[in-house]
Amino acid sequence: MDRSSAVRVTLLDGFGLDLPGHGRRPPADELPRAAQRLVAHLCLSRRPTRTATAGHLWPDVPEVHAQGSLRSALWRLNKAAPGLIEVSGSALHLASEVRVDVRDLSDWAQRATAPPTGSEEVAMLDTALLGDLLPDWYDDWVLLERERLRELRMHALEAVAARLASLGRHWEALQAARAAVRAEPLRESAHRLLVSVHLAEGNVSEAVRAYELFRTMLEDELGVPPTEQMTRLVRHVPRVRRAMTAQRDPVRGGADVGGR
């Protein structure tokens, strides 16, 4: 099947539904919120039962009312996007040809974190997959999945950066490390990768700059210094060594700086 003509659901950076021949239409104009929630839940689940789906989407009402709300959402959804949802016995699932950005992200992350075999291509993450899951939704099932996907993406970005660096593809490794830093500015492991790639490329000044930017940000935001594991990367650089000495012994450190 031509992937460009497939129905596509997007959940990263907000809900969207692309229907072949119609273009991307504002979901609020096409689907009631209940139908959007049903689609999103099925995108994040694997063949849930009708009962489980109703319980997740309408947890605060009696079961009979939740089942009625589910039937209403299914009816509205079938009118707006016929064939999007399939029913197999008591189970609900998306039609097999429907593409979902969250599933694309999971597939990429699985490839990125798999043990290298030496023959596979290392692919950077598509920028369309960098957004948060349904950022303005606050259902418990969304919040849990949002955190899981965030961690999955961060680990995969770091794995890709490390793999690219090991292959000598430093510019690409820097892009992956910077994507991880942008996504989680206070995540030290991402910053360590960034510094390590600069050092591997022989750019000591860039490594020190990246280290000091992180150290300043960490102290401003959390009031703590980088870990020993981070500091060890640049301890051999005289500029950093003098700064560390000044922090341990302000009087002596000040004299050393003044005497340069």
N, C-alpha and C positions, 0 to 999 in steps of 0.2 A: 504493500500500500504506500502511496505517495505521502510521506510524512508532512509535506506542506499543505495537504488537503485534509488532514486529520482534524477531528475535534480536539481542541486543546483547552485544558483548565489550568489557570495559573493561581497559585496561592501565595507565592512569595511577593512581598510588597503590596499585597491586597488581592481580593478575589477578582477573577476575570474569566470569561468564557468566550472562546473563539469558535464560531460555527462556520464551516466551509460555505462560501458564497455570500456570507453576510458581513464578514469583517468583525472587528472587535467592537462590541456594543457595551455601553455602560451596564454593568450587572444590575444596578438598582432599577433600571428601566425595563429589564428583561425578566428578572427573577425576584420574587419576594425573599426576604431575609431567611425565612424558614427553608426555602428551596436551596438557597446558597449554602446554608449550614449542612443540609443533607448531602449536597455534592461534595463539600469539603470533607465531611466525615468519611464518606466512601473513598475519597482520594487517599485518606490517611489510614484506612483500615483495609483488611483483606477479607472480603466476603462475610461481613457481619450478618447476623440474623436480623429480621425485622424487629423482634422484641428488644435485642441489645441496642439497635440503632435508635429506636424510640426512647429507650431508657437513657441513653447518652444525650440525646438532643433535647429532651423534655423531662429532666430529672425531678422537677418539683411539682409535677401534676400526677394524678392517678394514672395507672397504666392504661385504662380504657381511653382516657383523654389523650395520652401520648400516642397511642395507636391511631386515634382519629387525626391528630395533627400530622402524623407521618403519611397517612393516606392522602390528606389534603396537599401536602408538599409534593408527594409523588405525582399527583394529578396535575398540579401546576407545572411541575418540571417536564412532564411528558408533553404538555401543550407547547411549552417554550422550546424544548430541545428533545424531540422524539428520538427514542433509541439510546439516549445517553446512559440511562440506568436500565439494567437487566435484572430480572427476578428469577432465581432458580430455587424452587421450593420455598423455604423460609428465608433464604439468603438473598442479600442485595449486593450488587457490584456494578462498577462502571463497565460499559461496553469495552471489549478487548482492544479496539482500535483507538480509544481515547488516550491522548498524551497528557501527562501531568508533570508540571515543572518540578514538584517535590520528588517525584519518582526519578526524574532525570538527575537530580542532585544526589539522591541515594545511590543510583547506579554509578555515577562518576566517583563518589566517595569510596565505594567498594573497590573500584578499580585502582584508585589512588593509594589505598592503604593495603592492597594485596601485596604479598611478598614479591619482590621483583624477580623476573625470570631472565632479564637481559635482552629480551627481544621485543617487549611491548613498548608502545609509544607512550610518553608521559604527556598528558594533556592538561593544560590549564583550565580552570573552571570558567565557564561562560559567565560574563558579567551579569546576565539576566538571572543567574541563580545565586546572587549574593545578598538578596533582600531577606528580611525577616518574614517568618510565616505569619500571615494574617495579622499585621501589627495592631490593628484596632479592634481585634476580637479578644474576649477575656474569658471564654468558656474554659473550664478546667482541662478538658481534653486537648484544647488548642494550646494552652500554656505549657502543658507537659511535652507535647510534640514540638513546640517552638524551641524549648530548651534542648531537647534531644538533637534536633536538626542543627542547632547552633554549634553544639559540641562536635557533632559529626563533621560539619563543614570545616571547623577550625583544625581538627586533627588531620583531615585530608589535605587542607592547604599546607600545613606544616610538613606533612609527608611528601607532598609534591615538591615543595621548596628544597627539602633535604635531598630528595632523589635527583632533582635537576642540578643541584650543586655538586653532587657526587659524580655527575656526568660531565662536569665542566661547563654546563650551560648557565653561567652565572647571571646573565641579564634576565633570563626567564625565572631563575630561582629568586632573584630580587623581587620580581613582580608578584610571585606567589607569596613571599614573605611579607611584602608590603600590603597585599590584600588581607592577609591574616592580621596584621597590625591595625589596619583601618577598621576591620570588623570588631576587634577587641583591643582597644588602645592600651589597656593595663595588663594584658596577658604577657607575662615575661617570656614564655617559651617562644612566642612569635618574634619578640625583639631579639632574643638570643640567636635565632636563625638569621635575622637580618644582619646582625653584627658578624656572625660567622661567615656569611656569604661575602660580605665586604672584605673580610680578612683573607678568605680563600682567593679572592680576586686580586689581592695585594693592595687594596685601598685602605690603608691603616687610618688615614684621616677621616674617611667616611665612616669607618667602624667606630672610631672614638666619638664622632658627632652623633651617631645613632645611639650609642651607649649613654652619652651625657643628656641627650634629649629625653630618653626613657628615665634616667635617674632623676632628673628634675621633675618630670611629670609624676613619677611615683611618689616622690617626697611631697610635692604640692597636694596631690590627691589623697594619699593614704598616710603620709608622714613616716614612711619606712624606706630604707635603702634597697637597692637591688640585692638579690641573693649572692652568696659566694660563687655559685656556679656561673652567674652572669658576669660578675666582676673579674673572675679569673681569665675571661677571654681577652681583656684589654689591660690587665695588670702590668704587663711587660712594657707598656708604652710610658715613657717618662712623664708625659703630661698628666696621665691618670695617676701614676704612682705618687707624684707630688701632691695631687689633690687629696688622695687617700691619706697621705702623711699629715696633711694640714687638718683633716677631719679628726684624726686620732690625737694630734698634739697641735692645737691652734697656735700656740706661741712659737714653737719650733717651725711649724709649717709656714707661718707668716714670715719668719726670718729667712727661710729658704727661698720663698717667692721674691722677697725684697732683694735678695742677694744675687739674683740672676742678672 
